């Protein structure tokens, strides 16, 4: 491992025969690489002519390669056994599977006792993005963590180089070092699997405190630290493999179980959040409704309202067809890119990971994970691969729900009008009657019949008759309230269940709807087809007798009222009063 033994000199103190170091600074501390026709290179022999040129160029100080003097040796009988003992202890701790932080802390404490340094630090590069984190230290001075590009001498460590600096004040050392009166440094990289993963550093209050022997000794301890890091990573990899297997089993259990899609998404998102130590999680389910696809929040934990608004903007930009309340469905050339998970950064150092759930090019849902900056994120080496697998399995589970619910919907929906059919009516009327009795709330039923529908079919044909049925279904969806249930009961007969509606309110509402139909334009080409309806109304909750009615009696009363409306001339309403 090459040694960077450099000492900073003022230009006027240079002597011929010295060797130029890596950097040249002017009086402003700026790096000077090229001056005219002379290229100043590391390793250049310093001559009197070069010194004169440096003075003419206003160069203030330069780095010079120096041979480091040996440090005062401790007695062999004391120092060597102590070092050997520390090395043996470290290997025992690694073999005993102790925590990496414990092993490195013991190593640093031992170095602090054995060598003439005031402060010892062990830093590791971890996190996403990577940072230099102080894992262990010995001494009164606290070295701060640093971003990858801001670590003092970090580039040298990344290149596998050891560093000794005899006078920190002659270098661009961080102010924190000068405030702590640190004068010299000896640092070596920790290299594991051919890559720099950290550094061991000694700082001293004395100038020129470290020798080649110190560099060699610290290098040996860096190798021990590398062994500890490699062992810890292997254990972590085995643990992650086991955790990933357990995670997939758990997710598959959710996907294969008969739970509602919102619950499935909530369980999957919660499991991922716990597995990958996310500080916040949210999931969104795409609901497919007639003529409407809506994305709904099903789980939101620790996201601020501002974060959620930002997410909506991101969704709208990523899937321009789908704002947060629409489903994205697009087979364009950038479809592959839009289906990929991606990361964004929020203010305050928050890292957001957005995982879209696609099946058959249809967006089934979205899971969002948030981390405040956390060095542990980088430990999950296969996180993105695992999330892709989980996303695919979850999307299939959601798609399966859509398929099954679609099949079920076929059995409960009238194909021509899109309204609920008689089977659904029979289920809902029983439910609403029970609710009306339990809470003593009114309930009304309206039966509707198209006047002279047979004549329409005979005159205009069955295709026009189907058009009239479809248009009437559309008018019912548009004019009834959200809590009402419009139904195609059979043939030209329709019904509407009106919860929380008294008889008088139902009469008023039915009259308004009768007028809507009478004034509507049912067109065949340029010909307007006159269509009117008759309506019969019955209610529960308007008298003691009505409160005891069951579904059959309520339907009978509404049918009888409908018959009365027809007998009275059609295109009118009639109410059955108990």
Protein Blocks (a to p, Z undefined) as FASTA:
>chain_A
ZZdddddddfklpcehiacdfbdcdfkopacfbgcjbccdehiacdfklmmmmmmnopab
dcddddddddddddfklmmmmmmmmmmmmmmmmmnopafklmmmmmmmmmmmmpccfbdc
ddddedjddddddfbdcdjbdcddddfklpghklmmmnopacddfblklpccdfklmmno
pabdcdddddeehiafbdcddddfbehkbcfklmmmmmmmmmmmmmmmmmmmmmmmmmmm
mmmmmmmmmmmmmmmpccdfklmmmmmmmmmmmmnopabdcdddddddehiacdddfbdg
hiafklmmmmmmmmmmmmmmlcfkbccddfbfklmmmmpccddddehhiacddddddeeh
iafbdcdddddddfklmmmmmlmmmmmmmmmmmmmmmmmmmmmmmmmmmmmccfklopac
fklmmmmmmmmmmmmmmnopacdddddddehklmmmmmnojklmmmmmmmmmmmmmmmmc
fkbccddfbhjbccdddehiafklmmmmmmmmmmmmmmpccdehjaccddddddddddeh
iafklmmpcfklmmmmmmmmmmmmmmnngaiaddddZZ
